[in-house]
Amino acid sequence: MTSNSQFAVAIHVLSVLGVLQKMGEERVSSRQIAMSVNTNPVVIRNLVALLKESGLVDSKEGKGGGLKLAKSPGKISLQDIYISVAHGESVLTLNKRAEIKSCPVSCGMKKVLPTIFEEVDRAVEKSLKGKTLLSVMEKVIHESTT
């Protein structure tokens, strides 16, 4: 079992853009962001493609190019970010293994859990809707200076 960190990395990427733009940098390279995230720039570029498709990031190629936020950090909700990287998938997923026909629990799980998982997804999205990238940036800056 593995955990998907794409949402956390997306918030990190957008926070780097927001903080550096607040410090006067108009555009930021995927290499600069990758250094902050401690990953390869290719990973950042792949994630940025999703964020760009969702209208959260603007990119420019060539000299003077780079990435910037497409909206102000106060207008980007964590729900916006989550939706851009979730690919329409649930936070939780069913066990992919075949059910055991002789076990009533095994046979019932794939019928019962989807409803519960849908409720969790709605709760997650509702919770994230009320939180902004700006609030994350402010907390990160505060935590890094204390």
CYANA upper distance limits for C-alpha pairs under 8 A (distance plus 0.5 A):
  5 SER  CA      9 VAL  CA      6.68
  6 GLN  CA     10 ALA  CA      6.48
  6 GLN  CA     47 LEU  CA      8.21
  6 GLN  CA     85 VAL  CA      7.24
  7 PHE  CA     11 ILE  CA      6.81
  7 PHE  CA     81 ILE  CA      7.64
  7 PHE  CA     82 TYR  CA      6.43
  7 PHE  CA     85 VAL  CA      6.80
  7 PHE  CA     86 ALA  CA      8.16
  8 ALA  CA     12 HIS  CA      6.75
  9 VAL  CA     13 VAL  CA      6.57
  9 VAL  CA     37 VAL  CA      7.66
 10 ALA  CA     14 LEU  CA      6.70
 10 ALA  CA     47 LEU  CA      7.44
 10 ALA  CA     48 VAL  CA      8.43
 10 ALA  CA     51 LEU  CA      8.34
 10 ALA  CA     81 ILE  CA      7.47
 10 ALA  CA     85 VAL  CA      8.22
 11 ILE  CA     15 SER  CA      6.47
 11 ILE  CA     78 LEU  CA      8.25
 11 ILE  CA     81 ILE  CA      7.59
 11 ILE  CA    133 LEU  CA      7.83
 12 HIS  CA     16 VAL  CA      6.68
 12 HIS  CA     37 VAL  CA      7.46
 13 VAL  CA     17 LEU  CA      6.90
 13 VAL  CA     33 ILE  CA      6.77
 13 VAL  CA     37 VAL  CA      7.94
 13 VAL  CA     44 ILE  CA      8.20
 14 LEU  CA     18 GLY  CA      6.58
 14 LEU  CA     69 LEU  CA      7.58
 14 LEU  CA    133 LEU  CA      8.04
 15 SER  CA     19 VAL  CA      6.46
 15 SER  CA    133 LEU  CA      7.33
 15 SER  CA    134 LEU  CA      8.46
 15 SER  CA    136 VAL  CA      7.96
 15 SER  CA    137 MET  CA      6.17
 16 VAL  CA     20 LEU  CA      6.49
 16 VAL  CA     33 ILE  CA      7.04
 16 VAL  CA     36 SER  CA      8.15
 17 LEU  CA     21 GLN  CA      6.45
 17 LEU  CA     27 ARG  CA      8.43
 17 LEU  CA     28 VAL  CA      7.15
 17 LEU  CA     33 ILE  CA      8.35
 17 LEU  CA     67 LEU  CA      7.93
 17 LEU  CA     68 LYS  CA      6.42
 17 LEU  CA     69 LEU  CA      6.86
 18 GLY  CA     22 LYS  CA      6.58
 18 GLY  CA     68 LYS  CA      8.28
 18 GLY  CA     69 LEU  CA      7.22
 18 GLY  CA     72 SER  CA      8.49
 18 GLY  CA     73 PRO  CA      6.98
 18 GLY  CA    134 LEU  CA      8.44
 18 GLY  CA    137 MET  CA      7.97
 19 VAL  CA     23 MET  CA      6.82
 19 VAL  CA    137 MET  CA      7.44
 20 LEU  CA     24 GLY  CA      6.95
 20 LEU  CA     25 GLU  CA      5.97
 20 LEU  CA     26 GLU  CA      8.39
 20 LEU  CA     28 VAL  CA      8.14
 21 GLN  CA     25 GLU  CA      5.16
 21 GLN  CA     26 GLU  CA      6.04
 21 GLN  CA     27 ARG  CA      7.82
 21 GLN  CA     68 LYS  CA      7.99
 26 GLU  CA     68 LYS  CA      7.29
 27 ARG  CA     64 GLY  CA      8.12
 27 ARG  CA     65 GLY  CA      7.00
 27 ARG  CA     66 GLY  CA      5.35
 27 ARG  CA     67 LEU  CA      5.50
 27 ARG  CA     68 LYS  CA      5.75
 28 VAL  CA     32 GLN  CA      7.12
 28 VAL  CA     33 ILE  CA      7.87
 28 VAL  CA     65 GLY  CA      8.40
 28 VAL  CA     66 GLY  CA      5.47
 28 VAL  CA     67 LEU  CA      5.48
 28 VAL  CA     68 LYS  CA      6.97
 29 SER  CA     33 ILE  CA      7.07
 29 SER  CA     65 GLY  CA      8.22
 29 SER  CA     66 GLY  CA      5.30
 29 SER  CA     67 LEU  CA      6.60
 30 SER  CA     34 ALA  CA      6.44
 30 SER  CA     41 PRO  CA      5.94
 30 SER  CA     42 VAL  CA      8.48
 30 SER  CA     44 ILE  CA      6.57
 30 SER  CA     45 ARG  CA      6.86
 30 SER  CA     66 GLY  CA      7.75
 30 SER  CA     67 LEU  CA      7.85
 31 ARG  CA     35 MET  CA      6.78
 31 ARG  CA     40 ASN  CA      8.22
 31 ARG  CA     41 PRO  CA      5.63
 32 GLN  CA     36 SER  CA      7.22
 33 ILE  CA     37 VAL  CA      6.77
 33 ILE  CA     41 PRO  CA      8.06
 33 ILE  CA     44 ILE  CA      7.78
 34 ALA  CA     38 ASN  CA      6.12
 34 ALA  CA     39 THR  CA      5.60
 34 ALA  CA     40 ASN  CA      6.20
 34 ALA  CA     41 PRO  CA      5.57
 34 ALA  CA     43 VAL  CA      8.38
 34 ALA  CA     44 ILE  CA      6.71
 35 MET  CA     39 THR  CA      7.05
 35 MET  CA     40 ASN  CA      8.40
 39 THR  CA     43 VAL  CA      7.36
 39 THR  CA     44 ILE  CA      8.20
 40 ASN  CA     44 ILE  CA      7.39
 41 PRO  CA     45 ARG  CA      6.65
 42 VAL  CA     46 ASN  CA      6.67
 43 VAL  CA     47 LEU  CA      6.83
 44 ILE  CA     48 VAL  CA      6.42
 45 ARG  CA     49 ALA  CA      6.71
 46 ASN  CA     50 LEU  CA      7.57
 47 LEU  CA     51 LEU  CA      7.03
 47 LEU  CA     85 VAL  CA      8.30
 48 VAL  CA     52 LYS  CA      6.36
 48 VAL  CA     57 VAL  CA      7.60
 49 ALA  CA     53 GLU  CA      6.62
 50 LEU  CA     54 SER  CA      6.85
 50 LEU  CA     84 SER  CA      6.60
 50 LEU  CA     85 VAL  CA      6.94
 51 LEU  CA     55 GLY  CA      6.92
 51 LEU  CA     56 LEU  CA      5.80
 51 LEU  CA     57 VAL  CA      6.16
 51 LEU  CA     81 ILE  CA      7.87
 51 LEU  CA     84 SER  CA      6.51
 51 LEU  CA     85 VAL  CA      7.93
 52 LYS  CA     56 LEU  CA      6.08
 52 LYS  CA     57 VAL  CA      5.06
 52 LYS  CA     58 ASP  CA      6.52
 52 LYS  CA     59 SER  CA      8.09
 53 GLU  CA     84 SER  CA      8.37
 54 SER  CA     84 SER  CA      6.22
 55 GLY  CA     70 ALA  CA      6.86
 56 LEU  CA     69 LEU  CA      6.54
 56 LEU  CA     70 ALA  CA      5.55
 56 LEU  CA     71 LYS  CA      6.89
 56 LEU  CA     76 ILE  CA      7.93
 56 LEU  CA     81 ILE  CA      8.35
 57 VAL  CA     67 LEU  CA      7.25
 57 VAL  CA     68 LYS  CA      6.29
 57 VAL  CA     69 LEU  CA      5.10
 57 VAL  CA     70 ALA  CA      5.18
 57 VAL  CA     71 LYS  CA      8.21
 58 ASP  CA     67 LEU  CA      6.27
 58 ASP  CA     68 LYS  CA      5.87
 58 ASP  CA     69 LEU  CA      6.46
 58 ASP  CA     70 ALA  CA      5.67
 59 SER  CA     65 GLY  CA      7.58
 59 SER  CA     66 GLY  CA      6.08
 59 SER  CA     67 LEU  CA      4.99
 59 SER  CA     68 LYS  CA      6.96
 60 LYS  CA     64 GLY  CA      8.35
 60 LYS  CA     65 GLY  CA      5.02
 60 LYS  CA     66 GLY  CA      5.80
 60 LYS  CA     67 LEU  CA      7.08
 61 GLU  CA     65 GLY  CA      5.35
 61 GLU  CA     66 GLY  CA      6.97
 62 GLY  CA     66 GLY  CA      8.42
 69 LEU  CA     73 PRO  CA      8.18
 71 LYS  CA     75 LYS  CA      6.83
 71 LYS  CA     76 ILE  CA      7.28
 72 SER  CA     76 ILE  CA      7.33
 73 PRO  CA    132 THR  CA      7.35
 73 PRO  CA    133 LEU  CA      5.58
 73 PRO  CA    134 LEU  CA      5.15
 74 GLY  CA    132 THR  CA      6.22
 74 GLY  CA    133 LEU  CA      6.73
 74 GLY  CA    134 LEU  CA      5.42
 74 GLY  CA    135 SER  CA      8.06
 75 LYS  CA    132 THR  CA      7.39
 75 LYS  CA    133 LEU  CA      8.28
 76 ILE  CA     80 ASP  CA      6.86
 76 ILE  CA     81 ILE  CA      8.03
 76 ILE  CA    132 THR  CA      6.09
 76 ILE  CA    133 LEU  CA      6.17
 76 ILE  CA    134 LEU  CA      8.25
 77 SER  CA     81 ILE  CA      7.22
 77 SER  CA    128 LEU  CA      7.32
 77 SER  CA    129 LYS  CA      6.14
 77 SER  CA    130 GLY  CA      7.36
 77 SER  CA    131 LYS  CA      6.09
 77 SER  CA    132 THR  CA      4.69
 77 SER  CA    133 LEU  CA      6.48
 78 LEU  CA     82 TYR  CA      6.55
 78 LEU  CA    128 LEU  CA      5.48
 78 LEU  CA    129 LYS  CA      6.61
 78 LEU  CA    130 GLY  CA      8.26
 78 LEU  CA    131 LYS  CA      6.21
 78 LEU  CA    132 THR  CA      6.05
 78 LEU  CA    133 LEU  CA      6.78
 79 GLN  CA     83 ILE  CA      6.54
 79 GLN  CA    125 GLU  CA      6.12
 79 GLN  CA    126 LYS  CA      8.16
 79 GLN  CA    127 SER  CA      8.45
 79 GLN  CA    128 LEU  CA      5.13
 79 GLN  CA    129 LYS  CA      5.23
 79 GLN  CA    130 GLY  CA      8.49
 79 GLN  CA    131 LYS  CA      8.23
 80 ASP  CA     84 SER  CA      6.76
 80 ASP  CA    129 LYS  CA      8.03
 81 ILE  CA     85 VAL  CA      7.06
 82 TYR  CA     86 ALA  CA      6.30
 82 TYR  CA    125 GLU  CA      8.36
 83 ILE  CA     87 HIS  CA      7.40
 83 ILE  CA     88 GLY  CA      7.61
 86 ALA  CA     90 SER  CA      7.97
 86 ALA  CA     91 VAL  CA      8.43
 90 SER  CA    117 PHE  CA      7.55
 90 SER  CA    118 GLU  CA      7.82
 90 SER  CA    121 ASP  CA      6.72
 91 VAL  CA    117 PHE  CA      8.10
 91 VAL  CA    120 VAL  CA      8.16
 91 VAL  CA    121 ASP  CA      6.70
 92 LEU  CA    117 PHE  CA      6.64
 93 THR  CA    117 PHE  CA      8.19
 94 LEU  CA    110 LYS  CA      7.39
 94 LEU  CA    113 LEU  CA      7.85
 94 LEU  CA    114 PRO  CA      8.19
 99 GLU  CA    103 CYS  CA      8.45
 99 GLU  CA    106 SER  CA      5.74
 99 GLU  CA    107 CYS  CA      6.18
100 ILE  CA    106 SER  CA      6.21
100 ILE  CA    107 CYS  CA      7.09
101 LYS  CA    106 SER  CA      7.83
101 LYS  CA    107 CYS  CA      6.76
103 CYS  CA    107 CYS  CA      6.79
104 PRO  CA    108 GLY  CA      6.58
105 VAL  CA    109 MET  CA      6.67
106 SER  CA    110 LYS  CA      8.35
107 CYS  CA    111 LYS  CA      8.34
108 GLY  CA    112 VAL  CA      6.76
109 MET  CA    113 LEU  CA      6.31
110 LYS  CA    114 PRO  CA      7.31
112 VAL  CA    116 ILE  CA      7.65
113 LEU  CA    117 PHE  CA      6.53
114 PRO  CA    118 GLU  CA      6.59
115 THR  CA    119 GLU  CA      6.93
116 ILE  CA    120 VAL  CA      6.90
117 PHE  CA    121 ASP  CA      6.71
118 GLU  CA    122 ARG  CA      6.78
119 GLU  CA    123 ALA  CA      6.73
120 VAL  CA    124 VAL  CA      6.60
121 ASP  CA    125 GLU  CA      6.67
122 ARG  CA    126 LYS  CA      6.55
123 ALA  CA    127 SER  CA      6.60
124 VAL  CA    128 LEU  CA      6.67
125 GLU  CA    129 LYS  CA      6.52
126 LYS  CA    130 GLY  CA      7.66
127 SER  CA    131 LYS  CA      7.86
128 LEU  CA    132 THR  CA      8.47
131 LYS  CA    135 SER  CA      7.33
132 THR  CA    136 VAL  CA      7.18
133 LEU  CA    137 MET  CA      6.67
134 LEU  CA    138 GLU  CA      6.64
135 SER  CA    139 LYS  CA      6.75
136 VAL  CA    140 VAL  CA      6.57
137 MET  CA    141 ILE  CA      6.65
138 GLU  CA    142 HIS  CA      6.62
139 LYS  CA    143 GLU  CA      6.52
140 VAL  CA    144 SER  CA      6.56
141 ILE  CA    145 THR  CA      6.83
142 HIS  CA    146 THR  CA      6.94
